[in-house]
Amino acid sequence: MEHPVLETHDLTIRFGGHVAVDAVSCAFRAGTLTAIVGPNGAGKTTYFNLISGQLRATSGRVSFYGEDVTGLGAPQRTHRGIGRAFQLTSLFPRLTLLENVRLAVQSRAGRGRDLWSTWRRHVELIEKAEHYLERVALAERRDVLAATLPHGDQRKLEVAILLALEPDVFMFDEPTAGMSVDEVPVVLQLIEEIKRIGTKTILLVEHKMDVVRSLADRIIVLHQGELVADGDPAAVIASRVVQEAYLGVSSHA
């Protein structure tokens, strides 16, 4: 069997006496989409933060292509190919949409200020940035400041930035939160397109179970920081423990 792209080994973090993530071991393979579900406060976003490097683990480790990356910060993990879209938008509010995405394209290309001495390369960056804005249906607003966007459009801009980074692992933390019914399909279609590539690993935190059912190859369930279920979506969703205790749905409904 193919080696996992990403693994967590007994990953744990404590805040004082509270264990927010408790010895979670999980492996994620290329070409799969894993949905991470559970009630509020279950540790889902904290687990994401440990994987992407926003938080440092109390114990345990994170492996990427078999290499221990636990000691690396978020920028180093991003550079290696672990891409993260945040539950709360994390943008440059005083820059335009195009500038936000262009910075991500430039970061991915590994080019610094010397780039501006060559107009052709500058044009290439702009064209790539425009391409990603088109994919999230924001091209017409390319010159608008990010701070002026409604929340749903900010989420779409975040997805454009993540796409521009071209990571091997895509981490989406409630990507449709704050979006209108009309906006949601744009992001879901993009996630489906990434999945169809077949070589990317996708992790998705999502409360909307219809979204989880339509996208997930696998579901893992966290509760009070512990991994309590892991498997085929239909079996996990149908289990009584998940229906009643973790998803807040009566099994008798």
DOFI-186788 format. One record per residue: residue number from 1; residue in three letters; x, y, z of N, C-alpha, C in turn. Coordinates in nm, 4 decimals. Layout:
N
  pamar  zalo       n.X       n.Y       n.Z      ca.X      ca.Y      ca.Z       c.X       c.Y       c.Z
    NUM   ALA         X         Y         Z         X         Y         Z         X         Y         Z
...
***
This chain:
253
  pamar  zalo       n.X       n.Y       n.Z      ca.X      ca.Y      ca.Z       c.X       c.Y       c.Z
      1   MET    0.0845   -0.1201    0.0000    0.0000    0.0000    0.0000    0.0876    0.1244    0.0000
      2   GLU    0.0422    0.2249   -0.0728    0.1175    0.3487   -0.0844    0.1387    0.4131    0.0518
      3   HIS    0.2567    0.4689    0.0718    0.2892    0.5333    0.1991    0.2010    0.6559    0.2181
      4   PRO    0.1516    0.6793    0.3408    0.0700    0.7983    0.3653    0.1472    0.9262    0.3340
      5   VAL    0.0753    1.0250    0.2824    0.1346    1.1558    0.2605    0.1538    1.2274    0.3940
      6   LEU    0.0544    1.2149    0.4803    0.0523    1.2880    0.6061    0.0098    1.1927    0.7175
      7   GLU    0.0784    1.2019    0.8320    0.0420    1.1201    0.9472    0.0552    1.1999    1.0761
      8   THR   -0.0330    1.1714    1.1697   -0.0145    1.2215    1.3061    0.0022    1.0999    1.3966
      9   HIS    0.0968    1.1101    1.4884    0.1303    0.9986    1.5766    0.1111    1.0434    1.7219
     10   ASP    0.0062    0.9926    1.7868   -0.0230    1.0273    1.9267   -0.0180    1.1788    1.9491
     11   LEU   -0.0703    1.2544    1.8552   -0.0614    1.4001    1.8604   -0.1463    1.4542    1.9756
     12   THR   -0.0828    1.5338    2.0595   -0.1469    1.5807    2.1834   -0.1101    1.7256    2.2107
     13   ILE   -0.2087    1.8021    2.2607   -0.1796    1.9361    2.3102   -0.2624    1.9621    2.4343
     14   ARG   -0.1970    2.0209    2.5335   -0.2627    2.0557    2.6591   -0.2559    2.2066    2.6792
     15   PHE   -0.3644    2.2626    2.7269   -0.3689    2.4021    2.7694   -0.3966    2.4017    2.9188
     16   GLY   -0.2906    2.4132    2.9975   -0.3066    2.3972    3.1413   -0.3469    2.2538    3.1709
     17   GLY   -0.4580    2.2371    3.2390   -0.5046    2.1027    3.2703   -0.5977    2.0440    3.1663
     18   HIS   -0.6277    2.1211    3.0625   -0.7218    2.0754    2.9601   -0.6475    2.0123    2.8433
     19   VAL   -0.6869    1.8906    2.8084   -0.6291    1.8230    2.6922   -0.7209    1.8481    2.5734
     20   ALA   -0.6773    1.9340    2.4817   -0.7618    1.9729    2.3686   -0.7577    1.8706    2.2561
     21   VAL   -0.6415    1.8095    2.2339   -0.6262    1.6988    2.1395   -0.5491    1.5904    2.2129
     22   ASP   -0.6062    1.4695    2.2141   -0.5570    1.3650    2.3038   -0.5085    1.2423    2.2268
     23   ALA   -0.3778    1.2392    2.1995   -0.3120    1.1221    2.1402   -0.3808    1.0736    2.0126
     24   VAL   -0.4022    1.1649    1.9184   -0.4691    1.1299    1.7933   -0.3663    1.0785    1.6916
     25   SER   -0.3869    0.9553    1.6492   -0.3033    0.8954    1.5459   -0.3893    0.8699    1.4227
     26   CYS   -0.3437    0.9205    1.3091   -0.4220    0.9087    1.1865   -0.3299    0.9238    1.0667
     27   ALA   -0.3601    0.8499    0.9599   -0.2813    0.8581    0.8365   -0.3718    0.9006    0.7223
     28   PHE   -0.3195    0.9872    0.6347   -0.3969    1.0403    0.5230   -0.3193    1.0154    0.3933
     29   ARG   -0.3877    0.9595    0.2943   -0.3215    0.9190    0.1704   -0.3596    1.0088    0.0537
     30   ALA   -0.2756    1.0077   -0.0477   -0.3006    1.0881   -0.1673   -0.4283    1.0431   -0.2364
     31   GLY   -0.4998    1.1391   -0.2946   -0.6192    1.1077   -0.3696   -0.7430    1.0856   -0.2868
     32   THR   -0.7368    1.1162   -0.1566   -0.8512    1.0943   -0.0686   -0.8946    1.2246   -0.0031
     33   LEU   -1.0237    1.2325    0.0286   -1.0785    1.3436    0.1043   -1.1337    1.2895    0.2355
     34   THR   -1.0754    1.3354    0.3449   -1.1183    1.2941    0.4782   -1.1913    1.4089    0.5451
     35   ALA   -1.3147    1.3843    0.5864   -1.3907    1.4836    0.6616   -1.3685    1.4599    0.8109
     36   ILE   -1.3447    1.5698    0.8820   -1.3244    1.5637    1.0269   -1.4452    1.6301    1.0912
     37   VAL   -1.5227    1.5518    1.1655   -1.6470    1.6029    1.2233   -1.6473    1.5825    1.3738
     38   GLY   -1.7451    1.6433    1.4367   -1.7601    1.6345    1.5813   -1.8288    1.7586    1.6332
     39   PRO   -1.8735    1.7579    1.7576   -1.9444    1.8731    1.8137   -1.8504    1.9909    1.8355
     40   ASN   -1.9073    2.1080    1.8593   -1.8264    2.2249    1.8922   -1.7390    2.1947    2.0134
     41   GLY   -1.6122    2.2361    2.0055   -1.5199    2.2114    2.1155   -1.4584    2.0729    2.1159
     42   ALA   -1.4803    1.9977    2.0070   -1.4290    1.8608    2.0024   -1.2791    1.8547    1.9769
     43   GLY   -1.2211    1.9662    1.9277   -1.0777    1.9679    1.9000   -1.0433    1.9668    1.7525
     44   LYS   -1.1435    1.9831    1.6659   -1.1200    1.9722    1.5212   -1.0242    2.0810    1.4706
     45   THR   -1.0549    2.2073    1.5008   -0.9690    2.3162    1.4535   -0.8338    2.3119    1.5219
     46   THR   -0.8304    2.2726    1.6488   -0.7021    2.2594    1.7188   -0.6167    2.1525    1.6524
     47   TYR   -0.6787    2.0425    1.6131   -0.6075    1.9361    1.5411   -0.5516    1.9904    1.4095
     48   PHE   -0.6317    2.0681    1.3379   -0.5837    2.1339    1.2167   -0.4635    2.2227    1.2466
     49   ASN   -0.4721    2.3015    1.3527   -0.3633    2.3930    1.3889   -0.2346    2.3178    1.4210
     50   LEU   -0.2464    2.2007    1.4793   -0.1282    2.1190    1.5089   -0.0670    2.0638    1.3805
     51   ILE   -0.1514    2.0226    1.2866   -0.1010    1.9682    1.1608   -0.0327    2.0767    1.0777
     52   SER   -0.0953    2.1943    1.0716   -0.0424    2.3012    0.9851    0.0676    2.3827    1.0507
     53   GLY    0.0862    2.3663    1.1827    0.1983    2.4328    1.2502    0.1632    2.5615    1.3213
     54   GLN    0.0340    2.5980    1.3272   -0.0049    2.7180    1.4027    0.0104    2.6967    1.5529
     55   LEU   -0.0011    2.5722    1.5952    0.0200    2.5366    1.7354    0.1297    2.4316    1.7442
     56   ARG    0.2043    2.4351    1.8539    0.3091    2.3358    1.8767    0.2572    2.2278    1.9709
     57   ALA    0.2759    2.1035    1.9343    0.2243    1.9908    2.0112    0.2931    1.9784    2.1467
     58   THR    0.2173    1.9374    2.2468    0.2753    1.9037    2.3770    0.3535    1.7734    2.3665
     59   SER    0.2975    1.6789    2.2894    0.3658    1.5528    2.2631    0.3108    1.4935    2.1342
     60   GLY    0.3759    1.3880    2.0875    0.3393    1.3301    1.9594    0.4098    1.4002    1.8451
     61   ARG    0.3790    1.3589    1.7221    0.4481    1.4179    1.6077    0.3625    1.4155    1.4821
     62   VAL    0.4064    1.4958    1.3857    0.3437    1.5036    1.2542    0.4472    1.4631    1.1505
     63   SER    0.4096    1.3732    1.0602    0.4994    1.3302    0.9534    0.4420    1.3687    0.8186
     64   PHE    0.5284    1.4159    0.7301    0.4887    1.4539    0.5946    0.5808    1.3814    0.4986
     65   TYR    0.5232    1.2920    0.4173    0.6019    1.2033    0.3312    0.7086    1.1292    0.4118
     66   GLY    0.6703    1.0869    0.5318    0.7589    1.0081    0.6155    0.8612    1.0869    0.6946
     67   GLU    0.8671    1.2179    0.6729    0.9632    1.3032    0.7440    0.8958    1.3729    0.8621
     68   ASP    0.9610    1.3734    0.9756    0.9078    1.4397    1.0938    0.9148    1.5912    1.0752
     69   VAL    0.7985    1.6571    1.0733    0.7936    1.8025    1.0562    0.7404    1.8715    1.1816
     70   THR    0.7353    1.7983    1.2922    0.6770    1.8510    1.4154    0.7460    1.9789    1.4616
     71   GLY    0.8745    1.9876    1.4402    0.9490    2.1038    1.4863    0.9428    2.2232    1.3932
     72   LEU    0.8789    2.2084    1.2787    0.8715    2.3184    1.1820    0.7508    2.4069    1.2102
     73   GLY    0.7656    2.5381    1.1845    0.6553    2.6317    1.1983    0.5645    2.6285    1.0774
     74   ALA    0.4565    2.7056    1.0843    0.3587    2.7073    0.9761    0.4179    2.7480    0.8409
     75   PRO    0.5017    2.8534    0.8327    0.5573    2.8901    0.7012    0.6393    2.7786    0.6372
     76   GLN    0.7184    2.7084    0.7198    0.8006    2.6002    0.6653    0.7132    2.4847    0.6160
     77   ARG    0.6074    2.4547    0.6884    0.5186    2.3460    0.6454    0.4435    2.3847    0.5181
     78   THR    0.4029    2.5112    0.5100    0.3375    2.5583    0.3885    0.4312    2.5465    0.2687
     79   HIS    0.5560    2.5858    0.2882    0.6554    2.5794    0.1807    0.6753    2.4356    0.1331
     80   ARG    0.6634    2.3392    0.2245    0.6826    2.1989    0.1875    0.5611    2.1382    0.1205
     81   GLY    0.4440    2.2035    0.1374    0.3273    2.1534    0.0663    0.2050    2.1238    0.1500
     82   ILE    0.2006    2.1752    0.2740    0.0821    2.1597    0.3575    0.0077    2.2930    0.3556
     83   GLY   -0.1032    2.2985    0.2828   -0.1771    2.4231    0.2647   -0.3012    2.4273    0.3512
     84   ARG   -0.3281    2.5437    0.4094   -0.4370    2.5567    0.5069   -0.5238    2.6787    0.4767
     85   ALA   -0.6555    2.6574    0.4671   -0.7508    2.7675    0.4619   -0.8186    2.7759    0.5976
     86   PHE   -0.8249    2.8949    0.6539   -0.8670    2.9107    0.7922   -1.0175    2.9233    0.8069
     87   GLN   -1.0660    2.8845    0.9274   -1.2076    2.8996    0.9588   -1.2447    3.0473    0.9604
     88   LEU   -1.1559    3.1304    1.0146   -1.1719    3.2750    1.0101   -1.0737    3.3273    0.9070
     89   THR   -1.1194    3.4149    0.8215   -1.0355    3.4578    0.7103   -0.9056    3.5229    0.7573
     90   SER   -0.7995    3.4960    0.6850   -0.6672    3.5484    0.7168   -0.6091    3.6090    0.5891
     91   LEU   -0.6436    3.7354    0.5648   -0.6073    3.8018    0.4408   -0.5276    3.9285    0.4691
     92   PHE   -0.4754    3.9904    0.3619   -0.4151    4.1235    0.3724   -0.5252    4.2240    0.3385
     93   PRO   -0.5913    4.2802    0.4396   -0.7124    4.3596    0.4141   -0.6889    4.4855    0.3322
     94   ARG   -0.5688    4.5450    0.3386   -0.5425    4.6695    0.2678   -0.4861    4.6481    0.1283
     95   LEU   -0.4764    4.5229    0.0868   -0.4344    4.4917   -0.0496   -0.5555    4.4494   -0.1312
     96   THR   -0.5463    4.4628   -0.2625   -0.6549    4.4198   -0.3494   -0.6603    4.2674   -0.3543
     97   LEU   -0.7688    4.2179   -0.4127   -0.7812    4.0734   -0.4291   -0.6676    4.0192   -0.5142
     98   LEU   -0.6370    4.0908   -0.6233   -0.5298    4.0465   -0.7122   -0.3962    4.0438   -0.6391
     99   GLU   -0.3692    4.1448   -0.5584   -0.2421    4.1499   -0.4855   -0.2330    4.0374   -0.3828
    100   ASN   -0.3425    4.0061   -0.3161   -0.3436    3.8952   -0.2205   -0.3039    3.7644   -0.2880
    101   VAL   -0.3666    3.7367   -0.4023   -0.3389    3.6105   -0.4713   -0.2020    3.6134   -0.5370
    102   ARG   -0.1630    3.7288   -0.5901   -0.0318    3.7395   -0.6538    0.0808    3.7091   -0.5554
    103   LEU    0.0665    3.7529   -0.4304    0.1678    3.7226   -0.3293    0.1806    3.5721   -0.3068
    104   ALA    0.0668    3.5014   -0.3101    0.0702    3.3562   -0.2950    0.1383    3.2901   -0.4144
    105   VAL    0.1083    3.3391   -0.5344    0.1731    3.2865   -0.6555    0.3233    3.3100   -0.6486
    106   GLN    0.3626    3.4285   -0.6062    0.5044    3.4631   -0.5969    0.5739    3.3767   -0.4930
    107   SER    0.5064    3.3531   -0.3809    0.5627    3.2679   -0.2768    0.5843    3.1266   -0.3284
    108   ARG    0.4867    3.0759   -0.4016    0.4970    2.9406   -0.4562    0.6119    2.9312   -0.5563
    109   ALA    0.6339    3.0392   -0.6328    0.7397    3.0392   -0.7335    0.8779    3.0618   -0.6722
    110   GLY    0.8795    3.1045   -0.5449    1.0064    3.1273   -0.4771    1.0823    3.2461   -0.5288
    111   ARG    1.0087    3.3479   -0.5742    1.0741    3.4651   -0.6336    1.0620    3.5842   -0.5405
    112   GLY    1.1681    3.6594   -0.5311    1.1708    3.7762   -0.4442    1.1579    3.9056   -0.5204
    113   ARG    1.2101    4.0135   -0.4621    1.1931    4.1460   -0.5203    1.2607    4.1612   -0.6558
    114   ASP    1.3631    4.0807   -0.6808    1.4326    4.0924   -0.8080    1.3400    4.0608   -0.9254
    115   LEU    1.2278    3.9967   -0.8941    1.1322    3.9649   -0.9984    1.0850    4.0898   -1.0716
    116   TRP    1.0716    4.1990   -1.0017    1.0135    4.3183   -1.0627    1.1049    4.3804   -1.1677
    117   SER    1.2299    4.3348   -1.1747    1.3195    4.3867   -1.2778    1.2882    4.3263   -1.4140
    118   THR    1.2087    4.2221   -1.4166    1.1748    4.1572   -1.5430    1.0248    4.1640   -1.5631
    119   TRP    0.9830    4.2456   -1.6542    0.8397    4.2675   -1.6754    0.7675    4.1398   -1.7170
    120   ARG    0.8307    4.0571   -1.7982    0.7657    3.9351   -1.8441    0.7266    3.8467   -1.7273
    121   ARG    0.8153    3.8333   -1.6315    0.7842    3.7502   -1.5146    0.6733    3.8133   -1.4316
    122   HIS    0.6753    3.9446   -1.4237    0.5684    4.0143   -1.3516    0.4336    3.9838   -1.4159
    123   VAL    0.4287    3.9860   -1.5467    0.3056    3.9568   -1.6194    0.2613    3.8127   -1.5936
    124   GLU    0.3549    3.7210   -1.5882    0.3220    3.5813   -1.5610    0.2546    3.5666   -1.4242
    125   LEU    0.3059    3.6371   -1.3247    0.2463    3.6326   -1.1916    0.1032    3.6839   -1.1941
    126   ILE    0.0836    3.7966   -1.2596   -0.0485    3.8566   -1.2675   -0.1462    3.7626   -1.3369
    127   GLU   -0.1024    3.7021   -1.4460   -0.1908    3.6120   -1.5204   -0.2300    3.4908   -1.4358
    128   LYS   -0.1346    3.4382   -1.3612   -0.1663    3.3248   -1.2749   -0.2636    3.3653   -1.1654
    129   ALA   -0.2403    3.4818   -1.1055   -0.3293    3.5306   -1.0004   -0.4702    3.5506   -1.0551
    130   GLU   -0.4802    3.6070   -1.1741   -0.6113    3.6266   -1.2366   -0.6809    3.4923   -1.2606
    131   HIS   -0.6029    3.3918   -1.2984   -0.6588    3.2582   -1.3212   -0.7256    3.2045   -1.1945
    132   TYR   -0.6591    3.2191   -1.0811   -0.7157    3.1661   -0.9566   -0.8363    3.2480   -0.9108
    133   LEU   -0.8354    3.3771   -0.9367   -0.9535    3.4584   -0.9044   -1.0722    3.4170   -0.9914
    134   GLU   -1.0460    3.3839   -1.1158   -1.1531    3.3366   -1.2034   -1.2126    3.2068   -1.1510
    135   ARG   -1.1290    3.1203   -1.0975   -1.1769    2.9900   -1.0496   -1.2720    3.0035   -0.9316
    136   VAL   -1.2593    3.1118   -0.8553   -1.3511    3.1319   -0.7420   -1.4543    3.2405   -0.7713
    137   ALA   -1.4687    3.2751   -0.8988   -1.5690    3.3723   -0.9439   -1.5503    3.5105   -0.8812
    138   LEU   -1.4237    3.5542   -0.8697   -1.3940    3.6865   -0.8152   -1.3133    3.7733   -0.9116
    139   ALA   -1.2976    3.7295   -1.0346   -1.2117    3.8023   -1.1286   -1.2593    3.9447   -1.1527
    140   GLU   -1.3899    3.9642   -1.1536   -1.4425    4.0981   -1.1806   -1.4149    4.1959   -1.0665
    141   ARG   -1.3739    4.1440   -0.9509   -1.3477    4.2292   -0.8351   -1.1985    4.2340   -0.8020
    142   ARG   -1.1161    4.2058   -0.8984   -0.9715    4.1922   -0.8776   -0.9073    4.3144   -0.8141
    143   ASP   -0.9594    4.4353   -0.8419   -0.8980    4.5584   -0.7917   -0.9649    4.6123   -0.6661
    144   VAL   -1.0532    4.5348   -0.6076   -1.1210    4.5739   -0.4839   -1.0331    4.5375   -0.3649
    145   LEU   -1.0345    4.6210   -0.2608   -0.9592    4.5888   -0.1394   -1.0246    4.4715   -0.0667
    146   ALA   -0.9420    4.3812   -0.0166   -0.9944    4.2629    0.0520   -1.0824    4.3003    0.1715
    147   ALA   -1.0502    4.4109    0.2378   -1.1250    4.4532    0.3558   -1.2695    4.4866    0.3249
    148   THR   -1.2983    4.5192    0.1998   -1.4342    4.5612    0.1630   -1.5239    4.4441    0.1236
    149   LEU   -1.4698    4.3241    0.1167   -1.5484    4.2094    0.0731   -1.6440    4.1620    0.1824
    150   PRO   -1.7623    4.1167    0.1457   -1.8475    4.0470    0.2418   -1.7812    3.9151    0.2819
    151   HIS   -1.8277    3.8596    0.3927   -1.7601    3.7429    0.4494   -1.7519    3.6269    0.3508
    152   GLY   -1.8596    3.6010    0.2789   -1.8582    3.4897    0.1846   -1.7521    3.5042    0.0779
    153   ASP   -1.7351    3.6260    0.0254   -1.6322    3.6509   -0.0757   -1.4919    3.6427   -0.0158
    154   GLN   -1.4781    3.6796    0.1104   -1.3483    3.6634    0.1756   -1.3102    3.5156    0.1835
    155   ARG   -1.4080    3.4318    0.2107   -1.3795    3.2875    0.2152   -1.3362    3.2376    0.0770
    156   LYS   -1.4024    3.2870   -0.0278   -1.3645    3.2468   -0.1635   -1.2239    3.2961   -0.1976
    157   LEU   -1.1892    3.4154   -0.1524   -1.0540    3.4670   -0.1758   -0.9504    3.3794   -0.1050
    158   GLU   -0.9821    3.3360    0.0151   -0.8913    3.2458    0.0861   -0.8684    3.1174    0.0076
    159   VAL   -0.9732    3.0648   -0.0523   -0.9595    2.9433   -0.1318   -0.8711    2.9705   -0.2538
    160   ALA   -0.8868    3.0879   -0.3156   -0.8013    3.1241   -0.4294   -0.6545    3.1285   -0.3884
    161   ILE   -0.6271    3.1843   -0.2713   -0.4898    3.1911   -0.2212   -0.4349    3.0513   -0.1975
    162   LEU   -0.5171    2.9654   -0.1382   -0.4736    2.8278   -0.1138   -0.4456    2.7556   -0.2451
    163   LEU   -0.5304    2.7740   -0.3441   -0.5067    2.7132   -0.4755   -0.3760    2.7630   -0.5361
    164   ALA   -0.3484    2.8917   -0.5191   -0.2272    2.9513   -0.5766   -0.1000    2.8945   -0.5150
    165   LEU   -0.1088    2.8472   -0.3917    0.0075    2.7878   -0.3248    0.0385    2.6474   -0.3773
    166   GLU   -0.0573    2.5866   -0.4481   -0.0412    2.4548   -0.5097    0.0149    2.3508   -0.4123
    167   PRO   -0.0487    2.3335   -0.2968    0.0041    2.2375   -0.1990   -0.0271    2.0929   -0.2367
    168   ASP    0.0388    1.9993   -0.1698    0.0057    1.8575   -0.1837   -0.1088    1.8205   -0.0897
    169   VAL   -0.1174    1.8907    0.0237   -0.2250    1.8687    0.1198   -0.3089    1.9956    0.1284
    170   PHE   -0.4378    1.9827    0.1025   -0.5326    2.0934    0.1148   -0.6120    2.0743    0.2445
    171   MET   -0.6082    2.1753    0.3306   -0.6813    2.1699    0.4559   -0.7873    2.2804    0.4566
    172   PHE   -0.9133    2.2388    0.4566   -1.0246    2.3334    0.4545   -1.0990    2.3272    0.5880
    173   ASP   -1.1014    2.4388    0.6600   -1.1721    2.4459    0.7885   -1.3033    2.5203    0.7679
    174   GLU   -1.4114    2.4464    0.7546   -1.5448    2.5013    0.7293   -1.5425    2.6029    0.6139
    175   PRO   -1.5076    2.5581    0.4952   -1.4904    2.6511    0.3830   -1.6170    2.7230    0.3407
    176   THR   -1.7337    2.6679    0.3736   -1.8580    2.7326    0.3306   -1.9221    2.8169    0.4407
    177   ALA   -1.8551    2.8312    0.5540   -1.9118    2.9094    0.6647   -1.9315    3.0543    0.6229
    178   GLY   -2.0489    3.1087    0.6510   -2.0773    3.2483    0.6207   -2.1159    3.2753    0.4775
    179   MET   -2.1248    3.1716    0.3961   -2.1606    3.1902    0.2557   -2.3113    3.1766    0.2370
    180   SER   -2.3620    3.2473    0.1363   -2.5025    3.2324    0.1001   -2.5214    3.1002    0.0263
    181   VAL   -2.6469    3.0599    0.0120   -2.6780    2.9355   -0.0580   -2.6241    2.9387   -0.2006
    182   ASP   -2.6266    3.0538   -0.2644   -2.5794    3.0654   -0.4024   -2.4278    3.0574   -0.4141
    183   GLU   -2.3564    3.0944   -0.3069   -2.2104    3.0966   -0.3113   -2.1478    2.9604   -0.2844
    184   VAL   -2.2147    2.8787   -0.2044   -2.1586    2.7509   -0.1609   -2.1150    2.6612   -0.2766
    185   PRO   -2.1952    2.6460   -0.3841   -2.1542    2.5544   -0.4920   -2.0204    2.5871   -0.5559
    186   VAL   -1.9818    2.7146   -0.5589   -1.8535    2.7521   -0.6201   -1.7382    2.6852   -0.5473
    187   VAL   -1.7402    2.6918   -0.4155   -1.6317    2.6337   -0.3367   -1.6373    2.4812   -0.3392
    188   LEU   -1.7565    2.4253   -0.3294   -1.7685    2.2792   -0.3319   -1.7211    2.2226   -0.4658
    189   GLN   -1.7505    2.2925   -0.5743   -1.7043    2.2469   -0.7060   -1.5519    2.2496   -0.7136
    190   LEU   -1.4900    2.3531   -0.6554   -1.3437    2.3604   -0.6549   -1.2835    2.2438   -0.5763
    191   ILE   -1.3434    2.2117   -0.4621   -1.2929    2.0997   -0.3825   -1.3077    1.9693   -0.4606
    192   GLU   -1.4195    1.9536   -0.5297   -1.4392    1.8349   -0.6124   -1.3349    1.8274   -0.7236
    193   GLU   -1.3007    1.9425   -0.7833   -1.1995    1.9451   -0.8893   -1.0628    1.9037   -0.8353
    194   ILE   -1.0290    1.9536   -0.7164   -0.9019    1.9148   -0.6542   -0.8995    1.7647   -0.6288
    195   LYS   -1.0110    1.7134   -0.5810   -1.0209    1.5700   -0.5526   -1.0018    1.4869   -0.6790
    196   ARG   -1.0592    1.5342   -0.7908   -1.0506    1.4587   -0.9163   -0.9086    1.4527   -0.9713
    197   ILE   -0.8219    1.5438   -0.9271   -0.6818    1.5384   -0.9716   -0.6220    1.4033   -0.9370
    198   GLY   -0.6600    1.3511   -0.8194   -0.6206    1.2162   -0.7806   -0.4888    1.2041   -0.7089
    199   THR   -0.4140    1.3139   -0.6991   -0.2832    1.3086   -0.6331   -0.2771    1.3969   -0.5079
    200   LYS   -0.3841    1.4683   -0.4804   -0.3861    1.5595   -0.3665   -0.4544    1.4936   -0.2465
    201   THR   -0.4122    1.5355   -0.1288   -0.4722    1.4893   -0.0045   -0.5547    1.6034    0.0521
    202   ILE   -0.6815    1.5766    0.0823   -0.7716    1.6819    0.1285   -0.8262    1.6477    0.2656
    203   LEU   -0.8149    1.7434    0.3579   -0.8748    1.7330    0.4901   -0.9800    1.8421    0.5010
    204   LEU   -1.0976    1.8057    0.5486   -1.2098    1.8984    0.5507   -1.2798    1.8936    0.6858
    205   VAL   -1.2803    2.0073    0.7569   -1.3651    2.0223    0.8747   -1.4948    2.0873    0.8278
    206   GLU   -1.6054    2.0215    0.8558   -1.7329    2.0727    0.8049   -1.8478    2.0255    0.8941
    207   HIS   -1.9382    2.1176    0.9266   -2.0556    2.0828    1.0070   -2.1734    2.0392    0.9209
    208   LYS   -2.1773    2.0847    0.7955   -2.2904    2.0517    0.7090   -2.2773    1.9074    0.6598
    209   MET   -2.3642    1.8210    0.7098   -2.3506    1.6794    0.6786   -2.3828    1.6475    0.5334
    210   ASP   -2.4644    1.7301    0.4671   -2.4886    1.7058    0.3254   -2.3613    1.7277    0.2451
    211   VAL   -2.2798    1.8257    0.2862   -2.1509    1.8499    0.2218   -2.0573    1.7324    0.2470
    212   VAL   -2.0542    1.6854    0.3708   -1.9684    1.5725    0.4063   -2.0067    1.4486    0.3252
    213   ARG   -2.1344    1.4215    0.3168   -2.1806    1.3032    0.2423   -2.1427    1.3105    0.0951
    214   SER   -2.1493    1.4293    0.0371   -2.1240    1.4427   -0.1058   -1.9763    1.4379   -0.1417
    215   LEU   -1.8886    1.4708   -0.0474   -1.7469    1.4847   -0.0796   -1.6554    1.3785   -0.0181
    216   ALA   -1.6883    1.3299    0.1000   -1.5911    1.2531    0.1786   -1.5744    1.1094    0.1305
    217   ASP   -1.4493    1.0638    0.1275   -1.4177    0.9227    0.1090   -1.4126    0.8526    0.2447
    218   ARG   -1.3941    0.9326    0.3471   -1.3705    0.8798    0.4820   -1.4096    0.9870    0.5816
    219   ILE   -1.4585    0.9443    0.6967   -1.4904    1.0378    0.8039   -1.4183    0.9946    0.9297
    220   ILE   -1.3561    1.0921    0.9972   -1.3063    1.0674    1.1319   -1.3825    1.1608    1.2255
    221   VAL   -1.4085    1.1128    1.3460   -1.4874    1.1873    1.4433   -1.4034    1.2135    1.5676
    222   LEU   -1.3974    1.3401    1.6079   -1.3303    1.3783    1.7308   -1.4349    1.4143    1.8358
    223   HIS   -1.4064    1.3774    1.9594   -1.4923    1.4145    2.0720   -1.4044    1.4331    2.1942
    224   GLN   -1.4125    1.5525    2.2516   -1.3282    1.5865    2.3669   -1.1815    1.5565    2.3386
    225   GLY   -1.1411    1.5867    2.2152   -1.0015    1.5730    2.1763   -0.9586    1.4339    2.1366
    226   GLU   -1.0467    1.3357    2.1491   -1.0106    1.1980    2.1172   -1.0706    1.1550    1.9840
    227   LEU   -0.9994    1.0672    1.9147   -1.0506    1.0071    1.7927   -1.1437    0.8930    1.8320
    228   VAL   -1.2740    0.9075    1.8009   -1.3721    0.8088    1.8471   -1.4342    0.7275    1.7342
    229   ALA   -1.4151    0.7683    1.6096   -1.4662    0.6914    1.4959   -1.3843    0.7253    1.3728
    230   ASP   -1.3688    0.6260    1.2863   -1.2871    0.6432    1.1658   -1.3303    0.5377    1.0654
    231   GLY   -1.3782    0.5819    0.9481   -1.4140    0.4816    0.8492   -1.4972    0.5336    0.7356
    232   ASP   -1.5652    0.4405    0.6696   -1.6510    0.4719    0.5561   -1.7600    0.5701    0.5991
    233   PRO   -1.7867    0.6743    0.5166   -1.8836    0.7759    0.5564   -2.0201    0.7215    0.5953
    234   ALA   -2.0749    0.6320    0.5155   -2.2082    0.5802    0.5452   -2.2113    0.5083    0.6797
    235   ALA   -2.1094    0.4274    0.7061   -2.1065    0.3516    0.8309   -2.0871    0.4433    0.9510
    236   VAL   -1.9986    0.5431    0.9366   -1.9728    0.6343    1.0484   -2.0956    0.7197    1.0771
    237   ILE   -2.1576    0.7751    0.9731   -2.2743    0.8599    0.9929   -2.3902    0.7813    1.0529
    238   ALA   -2.4042    0.6538    1.0129   -2.5159    0.5727    1.0601   -2.4978    0.5191    1.2013
    239   SER   -2.3733    0.5222    1.2517   -2.3492    0.4650    1.3842   -2.4228    0.5441    1.4920
    240   ARG   -2.4757    0.4734    1.5895   -2.5559    0.5373    1.6943   -2.4730    0.6369    1.7737
    241   VAL   -2.3492    0.6002    1.8034   -2.2671    0.6886    1.8860   -2.2430    0.8220    1.8169
    242   VAL   -2.2255    0.8202    1.6851   -2.2039    0.9437    1.6103   -2.3350    1.0207    1.5950
    243   GLN   -2.4409    0.9527    1.5602   -2.5703    1.0177    1.5407   -2.6162    1.0909    1.6672
    244   GLU   -2.6090    1.0238    1.7799   -2.6651    1.0803    1.9017   -2.5673    1.1690    1.9785
    245   ALA   -2.4458    1.1233    1.9942   -2.3531    1.1945    2.0823   -2.2713    1.3012    2.0103
    246   TYR   -2.2377    1.2788    1.8828   -2.1410    1.3656    1.8181   -2.1989    1.4556    1.7105
    247   LEU   -2.3066    1.4107    1.6467   -2.3672    1.4942    1.5439   -2.4969    1.5576    1.5907
    248   GLY   -2.5418    1.5195    1.7096   -2.6623    1.5798    1.7651   -2.7885    1.5417    1.6911
    249   VAL   -2.7883    1.4236    1.6273   -2.9045    1.3764    1.5523   -2.9570    1.2509    1.6182
    250   SER   -3.0858    1.2477    1.6470   -3.1455    1.1308    1.7097   -3.1467    1.0131    1.6145
    251   SER   -3.1041    0.8984    1.6611   -3.1051    0.7800    1.5753   -3.2457    0.7286    1.5511
    252   HIS   -3.3445    0.7836    1.6261   -3.4829    0.7424    1.6101   -3.5614    0.8353    1.5181
    253   ALA   -3.4900    0.9401    1.4628   -3.5601    1.0375    1.3781   -3.6006    0.9757    1.2459
***
